Amino acid sequence: MLQIIAAVVLAGIGGTIANSVAVWQVLGADFVPLAVSPGRNGVAIAVAACLPFILPRVPGVWGWLFGLVVLTVVPSLLARWVFHFHAPWEHLLLLNGVYALAACLIYGAIVGRKGL
């Protein structure tokens, strides 16, 4: 259980760092404030917490694909409707896709498909 929690936290933070690099490269925003923002990291960890519920229940590669979609779409919806970030949908989905890919890779490297 502790390993799963650590994997979720590290996946969220690692995904935030990857997303921050992408935002810095694509939009020219400052990297450090994005990467160390407690709010961004908190949301990223909360969204990554979906993985331990998705992966053990959805078989095969479909679990990873579903996790990737959830971790891309949920932060994009939050960015648009909760945090009022009015970038084009293409930017939101692309940049949050970077977060999703990094978070899934980190989670998978630590615990594989293990979940709750």
C-alpha positions as CSV (number, residue, x, y, z in Angstrom):
1,M,0.0,0.0,0.0
2,L,2.8,2.4,0.9
3,Q,4.5,1.6,-2.4
4,I,1.3,2.5,-4.3
5,I,1.0,5.8,-2.5
6,A,4.6,6.6,-3.1
7,A,4.1,5.7,-6.8
8,V,1.1,8.0,-7.1
9,V,2.9,10.9,-5.4
10,L,6.0,10.5,-7.6
11,A,3.9,10.1,-10.7
12,G,2.1,13.3,-10.0
13,I,5.2,15.3,-9.3
14,G,7.1,13.8,-12.2
15,G,4.2,14.4,-14.5
16,T,4.1,18.0,-13.3
17,I,7.8,18.5,-14.0
18,A,7.4,17.0,-17.5
19,N,4.3,19.2,-18.1
20,S,6.2,22.3,-16.9
21,V,9.1,21.6,-19.3
22,A,6.5,21.3,-22.1
23,V,4.7,24.5,-21.1
24,W,8.1,26.3,-20.9
25,Q,9.1,25.1,-24.4
26,V,5.7,25.6,-26.1
27,L,4.4,28.7,-24.4
28,G,7.5,30.3,-23.0
29,A,6.3,30.3,-19.4
30,D,8.7,30.3,-16.5
31,F,9.7,26.7,-15.6
32,V,10.4,26.9,-11.9
33,P,7.2,28.5,-10.7
34,L,5.2,25.9,-12.7
35,A,7.2,22.9,-11.5
36,V,7.2,23.8,-7.8
37,S,3.6,25.1,-7.5
38,P,1.9,23.3,-4.6
39,G,-1.5,23.7,-6.3
40,R,-0.3,22.2,-9.6
41,N,1.4,19.3,-7.8
42,G,-1.6,18.7,-5.6
43,V,-4.0,18.4,-8.5
44,A,-1.4,16.3,-10.4
45,I,-1.1,13.9,-7.5
46,A,-4.9,13.7,-7.1
47,V,-5.4,13.0,-10.8
48,A,-2.6,10.3,-10.7
49,A,-4.5,8.7,-7.9
50,C,-6.9,7.3,-10.6
51,L,-4.2,4.9,-11.8
52,P,-4.4,2.4,-8.9
53,F,-8.1,2.0,-9.5
54,I,-7.9,1.8,-13.3
55,L,-5.0,-0.4,-14.0
56,P,-6.0,-3.5,-12.0
57,R,-9.5,-3.4,-13.4
58,V,-8.9,-2.8,-17.1
59,P,-7.0,-5.7,-18.7
60,G,-4.0,-5.4,-21.0
61,V,-2.8,-2.4,-22.9
62,W,-6.4,-1.0,-22.6
63,G,-5.8,-0.2,-19.0
64,W,-2.7,1.9,-19.8
65,L,-4.5,3.6,-22.7
66,F,-7.6,4.4,-20.5
67,G,-5.2,5.7,-17.8
68,L,-3.5,7.9,-20.4
69,V,-6.8,9.3,-21.6
70,V,-8.1,10.0,-18.1
71,L,-4.8,11.7,-17.1
72,T,-5.0,13.8,-20.2
73,V,-8.7,14.8,-20.2
74,V,-9.3,15.4,-16.5
75,P,-6.5,18.0,-16.0
76,S,-7.6,19.6,-19.3
77,L,-11.2,20.0,-18.1
78,L,-10.0,21.3,-14.8
79,A,-7.7,23.8,-16.4
80,R,-10.4,25.1,-18.6
81,W,-13.5,25.1,-16.3
82,V,-12.0,25.3,-12.8
83,F,-8.8,27.3,-13.2
84,H,-10.1,29.4,-16.2
85,F,-7.0,28.8,-18.4
86,H,-8.3,29.8,-21.8
87,A,-5.7,28.2,-24.1
88,P,-6.9,26.4,-27.2
89,W,-8.0,22.8,-26.5
90,E,-5.2,21.5,-28.6
91,H,-2.7,23.1,-26.3
92,L,-4.4,21.9,-23.2
93,L,-4.7,18.3,-24.4
94,L,-1.1,18.2,-25.8
95,L,0.5,19.7,-22.7
96,N,-1.6,17.5,-20.3
97,G,-0.8,14.5,-22.5
98,V,2.8,15.1,-21.6
99,Y,1.9,15.0,-17.9
100,A,-0.2,11.9,-18.5
101,L,2.5,10.0,-20.4
102,A,5.2,10.9,-17.8
103,A,2.9,10.0,-14.8
104,C,1.9,6.6,-16.4
105,L,5.5,5.7,-17.1
106,I,6.6,6.6,-13.6
107,Y,3.7,4.8,-11.9
108,G,4.3,1.7,-14.1
109,A,8.1,1.7,-13.4
110,I,7.4,1.7,-9.7
111,V,4.5,-0.7,-9.2
112,G,3.5,-1.9,-12.6
113,R,-0.3,-2.6,-12.8
114,K,-0.6,-3.0,-9.0
115,G,-3.4,-1.0,-7.5
116,L,-6.1,-0.8,-4.8
